[in-house]
Amino acid sequence: MAAQTILTSFSLVFALAVLWMCICTLNYMTPSTPLLHRLSFILLGVGAASMLIAPLYFDTFPTVGGVTLAGGTALLLTTERLYAMKFRRRYRRRADDPQRAWWE
C-alpha cells in the first residue's frame, strides 16, 4: 500500500508539472507555429490531465514505467525551456552589439 501511495504522489506531481509546461508552451505559441508541434503539446497535455484524473476517479494506480515516463517528460520540458532561454539570451546579447559579427 505504501508503494502505491508513493507512486501515485510522484505521478500527480510529475503530471502537474507536465500539464503546466504544456499550458505555458501553448500560450506562448503564435499562429505561425506548425500544426504538428501544436498538436503534440495538446496531446501531451491531455495525457498529463488523464494521469491527474485516473487515480481520483477510476481507482487505478500508476505503474513504475508510467511514473518514470512522466518524470522524464517533466524533466525534458523543464530543461529544454531553460536551455532555450539561455541560448536566446546569449545570442541576443551578441546581436545587439553592432561592432561584432554574428559568427564571433
Secondary structure, 3 states (H helix, E strand, C coil): CHHHHHHHHHHHHHHHHHHHHHHHHHHHCCCCCCHHHHHHHHHHHHHHHHHHHHHHHCCCCCCHHHHHHHHHHHHHHHHHHHHHHHHHHHHHHHHHCCCCCCCC
